[in-house]
């Protein structure tokens, strides 16, 4: 090779190597919440009665119950952990959490991750210290503790927004507040899931990703009642196009196992959240679950729907009054199909497979029954319990 062509060869080699490095790095970087986050959050069951010992017990139970192995990862401390700030403005924990770093180490030692909670306002929803004007400092503190997830709850920032001259200016203030904390997290260099909580105001699904949100609450708070869960869940119709890997609609945390709903209602809760590609954040006391609750939370087929790698949220495909069919496309070409009966009494429902896009014979698994549907024809008719669901995985 002449020295000229040898030089050209080296230049081409260098260009190829650079192209390879730059094109492969982003793909190799692990994406935060590539599938909807799974874990546990303290608020629904414990509310203000949460402390270090209880969080450790939940982490223990997440492992011993099989939930960790089923895919649950985050142990999230919600509101009421906050103390005051020291002379330098550094946030301190209160007496319920003597050493957050030690707690994070404990949780990490179990192969789990730790989440925390704050507000862009001066106060959190429960009246504790918020992050207003301390965003960078707080993000640094969380990173030093080893925090992996932040739920950032608007609450008293509403007072700040009231000082805006116009609704558009108030809206911009909220966007800026979320962006500010997101930037502060990025600056720490520690990956943290960023969970927006502002109750679905201002069509958050349209701008959640632009302020760095990995998930955003689409609704007001859930409670452990069928009317609350079902109004929230079925009210998600039409939002599917806004979810994608790294960015999820969040219809709030699970109430499964908290005792206020019947098993059929909790199966509706799990099925709908899975079709919605919703975060699965258990909200019960994991240390005292019944075997039925554990089985519901760890049902492999339901979790596989929720965590499907295609990351395509499902939506309502048919309704007739209080009867609804929802469907979700899955990566392997199958579909999750939920037949939901929102009336109080058992009723027949029929699904027509051709109307879901299936041509020719299908295979259908009845997930909660744990059995295949024997010889499904062009349609499948089944009795759906009141407030209940029949959840199918349908494939060619
Ligand atoms: C708000 C949120 C809840 C919970 C409480 C804590 O109500 O929506 O999920 O975080 O605040 O105070």
Boltz pocket constraint, residues with backbone or C-beta under 6 A from the ligand:
constraints:
  - pocket:
      binder: B
      contacts: [[A, 43], [A, 78], [A, 79], [A, 124], [A, 125], [A, 126], [A, 153], [A, 197], [A, 220], [A, 221]]
      max_distance: 6.0
